[in-house]
Amino acid sequence: MRLARAGLLLALTACTSAQPTPVSAPAPAPAVAPVTFAAPQWRPGDRWAYDWTSGTESGTKTIEVFETKTVNAVSYFVLRLGDVEHYYTKDLHWAAAVREARVEARMVPPQPWFMWPLVPNQRWDHQGTFEDPNGRRTFNDHFTVVGVEEIEVPAGRFKTMKVMREGERRDSDEYWYSPDVRWYVRWVGRRGDETFEERLKNYQPGRR
C-alpha cells in the first residue's frame, strides 16, 4: 500500500513538473505618432535669400517680413520682394501683391499653400479668382502633402514636408517646407512649357 502511494505521488509530481511555464504575451508595440509640422510664427525681420533658375536665366532674390498689417479687420504679414509687397494671411495664404500702394494682383479667397498642421497624405482643394492687369481667371487647385523628405540646398540640409499643387492650366508646384526656417527651402514650378526652381541660400530670423 505504501509502495502504491509512493508510485502515485511520483506520478503526480512528474505530471506537475511537466506543466509548461506560462509565457507572458508580448507587449504591444508603442504607437508611432505621425510627423506633423505646426504653423510657424513669422516676425518682422525674418529674411530668406534664394538662388533661382528659369530656363537659361538665373539669379538671386531676397524676401523679408516687413511688418504685420490689418486691412478690413483681417491681419496680414507683409513681405517685401524688391519694390513689391506680398500680403499673406496669418495662415500663410497668399492674398495679394502690392506696388506703390496699388494692388497689382490678388487671389480671392487667398491661396492656401499650407494647411496646418502639415501631415503626410493630407489633401485640400482651393477654388479662387486671380485678378491682375490681364483680367480675371478662375483657378481650381489640388494640394497634396507627399510626406517627409530630407533635402540639401545651398543653405544646408533640412528635414522637410513636401507639398504638391496641381492646377488645370498645365501649371504645378512642388515645394519643400522646413520648420527650421519657417518657410520653403526649395520650390520647383511649371507654367505651361516653362519651369523654374528656387533653392534657399540663406535664412536670417528676425528678433524674437
Wavefront OBJ file of the C-alpha trace (Angstrom):
o trace
v 0.000 0.000 0.000
v 2.864 2.299 0.841
v 4.535 1.433 -2.484
v 1.339 2.225 -4.382
v 1.010 5.575 -2.662
v 4.646 6.363 -3.375
v 4.147 5.473 -7.047
v 1.060 7.690 -7.253
v 2.928 10.541 -5.578
v 5.794 10.226 -8.044
v 3.343 10.175 -10.979
v 1.586 13.304 -9.736
v 4.916 15.006 -9.160
v 6.022 14.113 -12.686
v 2.751 15.456 -14.157
v 3.122 18.656 -12.165
v 6.725 19.189 -13.240
v 5.766 18.596 -16.866
v 3.342 21.540 -16.969
v 4.556 24.301 -19.358
v 5.797 27.525 -17.844
v 3.335 30.336 -18.536
v 4.677 32.832 -21.094
v 3.622 36.435 -20.892
v 2.095 37.890 -24.043
v 4.460 40.302 -25.809
v 3.810 43.923 -25.021
v 2.160 45.778 -27.900
v 4.489 47.983 -29.898
v 4.101 51.638 -28.992
v 2.088 53.613 -31.497
v 4.214 55.811 -33.739
v 2.889 59.328 -33.785
v 2.668 60.812 -37.280
v 5.096 63.558 -38.152
v 3.348 66.917 -38.068
v 4.604 70.436 -38.664
v 2.810 73.230 -36.845
v 2.237 76.684 -38.281
v 5.313 78.915 -37.949
v 5.365 82.254 -36.177
v 6.775 84.853 -38.567
v 8.273 88.048 -37.195
v 9.354 91.293 -38.871
v 12.967 90.836 -39.889
v 12.633 87.197 -40.980
v 14.568 87.102 -44.245
v 15.106 84.415 -46.884
v 17.552 84.567 -49.788
v 17.104 82.164 -52.720
v 19.056 81.170 -55.804
v 16.688 80.794 -58.754
v 16.845 79.412 -62.279
v 14.297 79.755 -65.069
v 15.246 78.356 -68.457
v 18.673 79.782 -69.272
v 18.313 82.629 -66.758
v 19.399 82.599 -63.126
v 19.807 84.961 -60.216
v 19.068 85.537 -56.549
v 16.140 87.051 -54.695
v 15.618 88.155 -51.104
v 12.241 88.345 -49.431
v 11.685 89.726 -45.929
v 8.833 90.036 -43.462
v 8.484 93.809 -43.287
v 5.512 94.252 -40.956
v 2.103 92.999 -39.910
v -0.916 94.979 -41.038
v -4.661 94.836 -40.522
v -6.839 95.550 -43.562
v -10.633 95.382 -43.298
v -10.300 93.616 -39.938
v -8.022 90.909 -41.423
v -4.414 90.571 -40.216
v -1.668 90.079 -42.784
v 2.056 89.562 -42.927
v 3.595 91.994 -45.406
v 6.659 90.612 -47.170
v 8.892 92.728 -49.388
v 10.426 91.403 -52.589
v 12.162 94.267 -54.340
v 9.611 97.069 -54.641
v 6.634 94.708 -54.381
v 4.824 93.896 -51.132
v 3.212 90.473 -50.831
v 0.337 90.027 -48.401
v -0.065 86.693 -46.608
v -2.734 85.785 -44.088
v -1.755 84.565 -40.633
v -2.039 81.015 -42.014
v 0.462 81.940 -44.769
v -2.147 82.001 -47.523
v -1.094 84.314 -50.360
v -3.581 87.165 -50.832
v -2.104 89.954 -52.951
v 0.871 91.722 -54.496
v 1.006 95.490 -53.985
v 3.301 98.052 -55.615
v 3.308 101.719 -54.576
v 0.099 101.202 -52.586
v -1.724 99.775 -55.616
v -2.856 96.156 -55.869
v -1.139 94.550 -58.866
v -2.503 91.045 -58.355
v -4.634 89.190 -55.863
v -6.317 85.856 -55.219
v -9.836 85.739 -53.762
v -10.018 83.902 -51.440
v -6.283 83.758 -50.600
v -4.426 80.727 -51.929
v -3.639 78.162 -49.177
v -0.150 76.880 -49.856
v -0.261 75.273 -46.431
v -2.947 73.855 -44.153
v -1.814 73.495 -40.558
v -0.672 71.287 -39.090
v 1.038 69.719 -42.107
v 0.563 65.944 -42.032
v 1.671 63.344 -44.622
v -1.076 62.397 -47.114
v -3.129 65.460 -46.226
v -5.166 66.898 -49.125
v -7.153 70.050 -49.767
v -8.691 71.916 -52.685
v -8.910 75.595 -53.451
v -11.084 77.454 -55.918
v -10.278 81.121 -56.314
v -10.338 84.066 -58.678
v -6.988 85.557 -59.672
v -7.030 89.196 -60.725
v -4.222 91.150 -62.397
v -3.908 93.739 -65.211
v -4.648 90.983 -67.743
v -8.094 90.308 -66.282
v -9.694 87.633 -64.113
v -9.133 83.893 -64.151
v -10.622 81.120 -62.062
v -8.243 78.618 -60.525
v -9.087 75.147 -59.279
v -6.077 73.809 -57.400
v -5.494 70.481 -55.701
v -2.892 70.193 -52.948
v -1.273 67.040 -51.551
v 1.232 66.631 -48.725
v 3.547 63.963 -50.139
v 5.469 63.311 -46.938
v 8.706 63.905 -45.070
v 11.920 64.307 -47.077
v 15.450 65.326 -46.222
v 16.927 67.548 -48.902
v 20.099 69.556 -49.362
v 20.181 73.129 -50.671
v 22.903 75.801 -50.585
v 21.794 76.803 -47.055
v 22.328 73.257 -45.756
v 20.469 70.006 -45.190
v 16.904 70.138 -43.885
v 14.083 67.853 -42.796
v 11.090 68.988 -44.812
v 7.499 68.230 -45.694
v 6.952 68.077 -49.448
v 3.743 69.610 -50.794
v 2.426 69.449 -54.364
v -0.075 71.694 -56.123
v -1.791 70.622 -59.338
v -3.693 73.174 -61.401
v -5.863 72.949 -64.502
v -3.762 75.088 -66.850
v -0.673 72.923 -67.211
v 0.767 74.550 -64.143
v 2.023 72.909 -60.972
v 4.266 73.459 -57.976
v 6.382 71.302 -55.697
v 7.740 72.891 -52.557
v 9.559 71.652 -49.512
v 8.624 73.319 -46.220
v 11.134 73.305 -43.340
v 10.188 74.248 -39.760
v 13.831 75.206 -39.181
v 13.492 78.208 -41.493
v 9.719 78.698 -41.159
v 9.181 78.513 -44.942
v 10.141 76.580 -48.033
v 13.752 75.648 -48.758
v 13.082 74.515 -52.333
v 10.402 75.306 -54.896
v 10.010 73.790 -58.355
v 7.271 75.249 -60.538
v 5.896 74.738 -64.025
v 3.908 77.250 -66.016
v 2.963 75.737 -69.360
v 6.221 74.722 -71.036
v 8.376 76.778 -68.685
v 9.854 75.558 -65.410
v 11.700 77.328 -62.626
v 13.414 76.395 -59.406
v 14.321 78.218 -56.204
v 16.694 76.942 -53.509
v 17.350 78.543 -50.156
v 20.730 80.237 -49.971
v 20.445 81.882 -46.571
v 17.934 82.365 -43.758
v 18.102 85.138 -41.188
v 15.489 85.084 -38.413
v 14.012 88.283 -37.048
v 14.235 89.221 -33.376
v 12.117 87.076 -31.048
l 1 2 3 4 5 6 7 8 9 10 11 12 13 14 15 16 17 18 19 20 21 22 23 24 25 26 27 28 29 30 31 32 33 34 35 36 37 38 39 40 41 42 43 44 45 46 47 48 49 50 51 52 53 54 55 56 57 58 59 60 61 62 63 64 65 66 67 68 69 70 71 72 73 74 75 76 77 78 79 80 81 82 83 84 85 86 87 88 89 90 91 92 93 94 95 96 97 98 99 100 101 102 103 104 105 106 107 108 109 110 111 112 113 114 115 116 117 118 119 120 121 122 123 124 125 126 127 128 129 130 131 132 133 134 135 136 137 138 139 140 141 142 143 144 145 146 147 148 149 150 151 152 153 154 155 156 157 158 159 160 161 162 163 164 165 166 167 168 169 170 171 172 173 174 175 176 177 178 179 180 181 182 183 184 185 186 187 188 189 190 191 192 193 194 195 196 197 198 199 200 201 202 203 204 205 206 207 208
